[in-house]
Amino acid sequence: MTTFKIMLSSINDVKNFVNIVNKYEFDIDLISERYVVDAKSIMGIFSLDLTKTIAVEAHTEDATEFAGELKPYIVE
């Protein structure tokens, strides 16, 4: 499992993020405080507080390509 933090600042960011994650077969979760939602669900993402950073959990051994595509959203 690979974990990193992202920030989705606009509706377009959310739409682009969902388009990216839906290309991958493995499960991807978003975690914001005590809430966990499926990253492939646009409605689930909009239920989160998007003013804060969100943790991404990719349930795969090799998330290099995935992380590369999400680089514009990753925060340190």
CORFEN-V952304 format. One record per backbone hydrogen bond with DSSP energy under -1.0 kcal/mol. NH is the residue of the N-H (numbers start at 1). CO is the residue of the C=O. If there is no record, write none. Layout:
[[NH | CO] [NH | CO]]
This chain:
[[2 | 58] [4 | 56] [6 | 54] [7 | 73] [14 | 10] [15 | 11] [16 | 12] [17 | 13] [18 | 14] [19 | 15] [20 | 16] [21 | 17] [22 | 18] [23 | 20] [24 | 21] [29 | 57] [30 | 37] [31 | 55] [32 | 35] [35 | 32] [37 | 30] [39 | 28] [41 | 38] [45 | 41] [46 | 42] [48 | 45] [50 | 48] [52 | 49] [54 | 6] [55 | 31] [56 | 4] [57 | 29] [58 | 2] [59 | 27] [60 | 58] [67 | 63] [68 | 64] [69 | 65] [70 | 66] [73 | 70] [74 | 70] [75 | 5]]
